[in-house]
Amino acid sequence: QVQLVESGGGLVQAGGSLRLSCAASGSIHSINFMGWYRQAPGKQRELVARIVSGGSTNYADSVKGRFTISRDNAKNTVYLQMNSLKPEDTAVYYCNFRNAFGPTDYWGQGTQVTVSS
């Protein structure tokens, strides 16, 4: 069983930066998708950024140019560097590791990011 542990959330002023980390314990050899989602109060969970096994990345239009997803395979960890944060980035952020072609699907516990204006 894989467990995902997130860290790095917090309170920051608009224009500031945070880096989220998501570390996986256990075997993730079947994982070919790592992503960060967020959910703001009263809104649906949305995909913020993803990185696939070949290294390609994709971002939501709202975060392009400000957020960067990366991974450290040796540490089984994925990161989300968030720069130029805006109040509308406030949400609970979740990491997701899964096999895009199978049932394997793991979620982190969520970490709160609050951006003050």
C-alpha positions as CSV (number, residue, x, y, z in Angstrom):
1,Q,0.0,0.0,0.0
2,V,1.3,3.4,-0.9
3,Q,0.9,6.4,1.4
4,L,1.4,10.0,0.3
5,V,2.4,12.6,2.8
6,E,2.1,16.3,1.8
7,S,3.9,19.2,3.3
8,G,4.7,22.9,2.6
9,G,1.3,24.6,2.8
10,G,0.7,27.7,4.8
11,L,-0.2,31.3,4.9
12,V,1.5,33.7,2.5
13,Q,0.9,37.2,1.2
14,A,-0.1,37.8,-2.4
15,G,3.0,37.8,-4.6
16,G,4.7,35.3,-2.3
17,S,5.9,31.8,-2.9
18,L,5.4,28.3,-1.4
19,R,6.7,24.9,-2.3
20,L,4.6,21.9,-1.7
21,S,6.0,18.4,-1.4
22,C,4.4,15.0,-1.7
23,A,6.4,12.0,-0.6
24,A,5.3,8.5,-1.3
25,S,6.1,5.5,0.8
26,G,6.0,2.0,-0.7
27,S,6.4,0.8,-4.2
28,I,5.3,3.2,-6.9
29,H,6.6,1.2,-9.9
30,S,3.2,1.2,-11.5
31,I,2.7,4.9,-11.2
32,N,2.8,6.9,-14.4
33,F,0.9,10.0,-13.4
34,M,1.7,12.5,-10.6
35,G,-0.5,15.5,-10.2
36,W,-1.5,18.3,-7.9
37,Y,-5.2,19.2,-7.5
38,R,-6.8,21.9,-5.5
39,Q,-10.2,22.5,-4.0
40,A,-11.5,25.8,-2.8
41,P,-14.6,26.1,-0.6
42,G,-17.7,25.6,-2.6
43,K,-15.9,24.6,-5.7
44,Q,-15.0,21.4,-7.4
45,R,-11.6,19.9,-7.2
46,E,-9.5,20.9,-10.2
47,L,-6.3,19.7,-11.7
48,V,-3.5,22.3,-11.2
49,A,-0.5,20.5,-12.7
50,R,0.6,17.1,-13.7
51,I,3.8,15.2,-14.7
52,V,3.7,11.9,-16.5
53,S,6.3,9.1,-16.6
54,G,8.1,10.5,-19.6
55,G,8.5,13.8,-17.9
56,S,6.0,15.9,-19.8
57,T,4.1,18.4,-17.8
58,N,0.8,20.2,-18.1
59,Y,-0.8,23.1,-16.2
60,A,-4.1,24.7,-15.7
61,D,-4.3,28.0,-17.6
62,S,-4.8,29.8,-14.3
63,V,-1.3,28.8,-13.0
64,K,0.8,28.7,-16.2
65,G,3.9,30.7,-15.8
66,R,3.6,30.8,-12.0
67,F,3.6,27.2,-10.9
68,T,6.1,24.5,-11.7
69,I,5.7,20.8,-11.0
70,S,8.8,18.6,-10.7
71,R,9.7,15.2,-9.3
72,D,12.6,13.5,-7.6
73,N,12.4,9.8,-8.6
74,A,15.1,8.8,-6.1
75,K,13.0,10.2,-3.3
76,N,9.6,9.2,-4.7
77,T,8.6,12.8,-4.3
78,V,6.8,15.3,-6.4
79,Y,6.9,19.1,-5.8
80,L,4.8,22.1,-6.7
81,Q,6.7,25.4,-6.7
82,M,4.2,28.2,-6.5
83,N,5.3,31.7,-7.3
84,S,3.4,35.0,-7.6
85,L,0.6,33.6,-5.5
86,K,-2.8,35.2,-5.7
87,P,-5.7,35.2,-3.3
88,E,-7.6,33.0,-5.8
89,D,-5.0,30.3,-5.3
90,T,-6.3,29.8,-1.8
91,A,-7.5,26.2,-1.5
92,V,-6.6,22.8,-0.1
93,Y,-4.0,21.2,-2.3
94,Y,-3.9,17.4,-2.9
95,C,-1.3,15.3,-4.6
96,N,-2.4,12.3,-6.6
97,F,-0.3,9.3,-7.8
98,R,-1.9,6.9,-10.2
99,N,-1.7,4.6,-13.1
100,A,-3.5,6.2,-15.9
101,F,-4.3,2.9,-17.4
102,G,-5.3,0.9,-14.3
103,P,-7.0,1.1,-11.0
104,T,-4.0,2.3,-9.0
105,D,-5.0,5.6,-7.5
106,Y,-3.5,7.3,-4.4
107,W,-4.3,10.6,-2.7
108,G,-2.5,12.7,-0.2
109,Q,-4.3,14.1,2.9
110,G,-4.4,17.6,1.6
111,T,-2.5,20.7,2.7
112,Q,-4.0,24.2,3.1
113,V,-2.7,27.1,1.1
114,T,-4.0,30.5,2.1
115,V,-3.0,33.6,0.2
116,S,-3.9,36.9,1.8
117,S,-4.4,40.1,-0.2
